[in-house]
Amino acid sequence: MTCMTQLAFRGFATPVVTPLSDHQVSPLVLSDRLLTLAQDAERAGFPLSAGHLVNLAHAVFDEIPTRR
């Protein structure tokens, strides 16, 4: 019996997994979540990771160069 089967057997709800392609996330929400993670990483003592997350949040709004 798998872990999920055991949880369902005990009366717990089993998680529903949906493909990521079914969901659209706005760039603003994505950027906000990345900045929140960066703040949490900074507070936890991971300044390098926090810096990478901030750069990633900024990159969400960078324009993708078009090929000519």
Secondary structure, DSSP 8 states (H G I E B T S, - for coil): --HHHHHHHTT--------GGG----HHHHHHHHHHHHHHHHHTT-HHHHHHHHHHHHHTTS------
